Amino acid sequence: MLSEIQQKTVWEGWLGAEIRANYFAEMCGRYQFRHKALTWTTLVFSSGAAATLISDWLPQDMRWVRPTLALLAAGVSFLTLLQQYLRRIPECADLHSRWNRLGNEYKALWDEMYSPDALVRLRELEEKEVELSKSSATAVSNNKRAMLKWQRYVQKQHGFPSVA
């Protein structure tokens, strides 16, 4: 059986895990969108650059277009490599899944908080949360606005009054 403080810990762990699961799902979607946008931008600039390099149809005063498109294509390609979205996407998807699983485990403990092994299970969940937090800290930069959005959403889902 859990004490009142331990019950509060379970409740907060459950909500926190839900918030983080939703956050990492959103970040995964954002990274997918950004990677796709950078890929298409690179394609447009590089195909435009190739087209202008092999054609002489541009008037003399428009010759700046060729090197500009080539530089833009190189710049966007460099940004794609620098941002590492293809590495971040699976990390965020994995973190979403793991935080979601942890939230479900906290929910299950909430439903069985009077069982004799509840305290042992709580300690195990707290250890999982510590390990998961270490992974989360290195995978994604903190987006406070997105985290706050999901905090408000989860709190609303659980009957909290609206927070400004």
C-alpha positions as CSV (number, residue, x, y, z in Angstrom):
1,M,0.0,0.0,0.0
2,L,1.2,3.5,-0.9
3,S,1.2,6.5,1.4
4,E,-0.5,9.7,0.3
5,I,2.8,11.2,-0.8
6,Q,3.6,8.1,-2.8
7,Q,0.2,8.1,-4.4
8,K,0.9,11.7,-5.4
9,T,4.2,10.6,-6.9
10,V,2.4,7.9,-9.0
11,W,-0.1,10.5,-10.2
12,E,2.6,13.0,-11.2
13,G,4.6,10.2,-12.8
14,W,1.6,9.2,-14.8
15,L,0.9,12.7,-16.0
16,G,4.5,13.5,-16.6
17,A,5.0,10.4,-18.8
18,E,1.9,11.3,-20.8
19,I,3.2,14.8,-21.4
20,R,6.6,13.6,-22.5
21,A,5.1,10.9,-24.7
22,N,3.0,13.5,-26.5
23,Y,5.9,15.9,-26.7
24,F,8.2,13.4,-28.3
25,A,5.5,12.4,-30.8
26,E,5.1,16.0,-31.8
27,M,8.9,16.5,-32.1
28,C,9.1,13.4,-34.3
29,G,6.5,14.9,-36.6
30,R,8.2,18.3,-36.7
31,Y,11.6,16.7,-37.6
32,Q,10.0,14.6,-40.3
33,F,8.4,17.8,-41.8
34,R,11.6,19.8,-41.6
35,H,13.6,17.0,-43.2
36,K,11.1,16.7,-46.0
37,A,11.1,20.5,-46.5
38,L,14.9,20.6,-46.6
39,T,15.0,17.7,-49.0
40,W,12.5,19.3,-51.4
41,T,14.3,22.6,-51.1
42,T,17.6,21.0,-52.0
43,L,16.0,19.3,-55.0
44,V,14.4,22.5,-56.3
45,F,17.6,24.5,-55.9
46,S,19.9,21.9,-57.3
47,S,17.7,21.0,-60.3
48,G,17.3,24.8,-61.0
49,A,21.0,25.2,-60.7
50,A,21.7,22.3,-63.0
51,A,19.2,23.7,-65.5
52,T,20.7,27.1,-65.5
53,L,24.3,25.8,-65.8
54,I,23.5,23.9,-69.0
55,S,21.4,26.6,-70.7
56,D,22.4,30.0,-71.9
57,W,18.9,31.3,-72.2
58,L,19.3,33.8,-69.4
59,P,19.9,37.4,-70.3
60,Q,23.3,38.8,-69.3
61,D,22.0,40.7,-66.4
62,M,20.5,37.5,-64.9
63,R,23.7,35.5,-64.8
64,W,23.8,35.8,-61.0
65,V,21.0,33.2,-60.8
66,R,23.3,30.3,-61.6
67,P,25.8,30.7,-58.7
68,T,23.0,31.8,-56.3
69,L,21.0,28.6,-56.9
70,A,24.1,26.5,-56.6
71,L,25.1,28.2,-53.3
72,L,21.5,27.9,-52.0
73,A,21.5,24.2,-52.8
74,A,24.8,23.7,-51.1
75,G,23.7,25.7,-48.1
76,V,20.5,23.7,-47.7
77,S,22.4,20.4,-48.1
78,F,24.8,21.5,-45.4
79,L,21.9,22.5,-43.1
80,T,20.3,19.0,-43.7
81,L,23.6,17.4,-42.6
82,L,24.0,19.7,-39.7
83,Q,20.5,19.2,-38.2
84,Q,20.7,15.4,-38.3
85,Y,16.9,15.1,-38.6
86,L,17.2,11.5,-39.9
87,R,18.9,10.6,-36.6
88,R,16.5,12.5,-34.4
89,I,13.3,11.1,-36.0
90,P,13.8,7.5,-34.8
91,E,15.1,8.7,-31.4
92,C,12.0,10.8,-30.9
93,A,9.8,7.9,-32.0
94,D,11.6,5.6,-29.6
95,L,11.3,8.1,-26.7
96,H,7.6,8.6,-27.5
97,S,7.0,4.8,-27.2
98,R,9.1,4.4,-24.1
99,W,7.4,7.3,-22.2
100,N,4.0,6.1,-23.4
101,R,4.8,2.6,-21.9
102,L,6.0,4.2,-18.7
103,G,2.8,6.2,-18.5
104,N,0.8,3.0,-18.9
105,E,2.8,1.4,-16.1
106,Y,2.1,4.3,-13.8
107,K,-1.6,4.1,-14.7
108,A,-1.6,0.4,-13.9
109,L,0.1,1.1,-10.5
110,W,-2.5,3.9,-9.9
111,D,-5.2,1.3,-10.4
112,E,-3.5,-1.1,-7.9
113,M,-2.0,1.3,-5.4
114,Y,-3.3,-0.7,-2.5
115,S,-1.6,-3.9,-3.5
116,P,1.2,-5.3,-1.3
117,D,3.9,-4.9,-3.9
118,A,2.9,-1.3,-4.9
119,L,5.9,0.3,-3.2
120,V,8.4,-2.0,-5.0
121,R,6.7,-1.3,-8.3
122,L,6.8,2.5,-7.6
123,R,10.6,2.3,-7.0
124,E,11.1,0.4,-10.2
125,L,9.1,3.0,-12.2
126,E,11.1,5.8,-10.6
127,E,14.3,4.1,-11.7
128,K,12.9,3.7,-15.3
129,E,12.0,7.3,-15.3
130,V,15.5,8.4,-14.3
131,E,17.1,6.3,-17.0
132,L,14.6,7.5,-19.6
133,S,15.2,11.1,-18.6
134,K,18.9,10.7,-19.3
135,S,18.1,9.5,-22.8
136,S,15.6,12.3,-23.3
137,A,18.0,15.0,-22.4
138,T,20.5,14.2,-25.1
139,A,18.1,13.4,-28.0
140,V,16.1,16.6,-28.5
141,S,16.6,20.2,-27.6
142,N,14.0,21.5,-25.2
143,N,11.0,23.2,-26.8
144,K,9.3,24.9,-23.9
145,R,6.3,26.0,-25.9
146,A,5.6,22.5,-27.2
147,M,6.1,21.0,-23.7
148,L,3.7,23.5,-22.2
149,K,1.1,22.8,-24.8
150,W,1.2,19.1,-24.0
151,Q,1.2,19.8,-20.3
152,R,-2.0,21.8,-20.7
153,Y,-3.5,19.2,-22.9
154,V,-2.8,16.3,-20.5
155,Q,-4.0,18.3,-17.5
156,K,-7.2,19.1,-19.3
157,Q,-7.7,15.5,-20.2
158,H,-7.4,14.6,-16.5
159,G,-9.9,17.2,-15.3
160,F,-7.6,20.0,-14.2
161,P,-9.0,23.5,-14.6
162,S,-7.6,25.5,-17.6
163,V,-4.2,27.0,-16.9
164,A,-3.2,30.3,-18.5
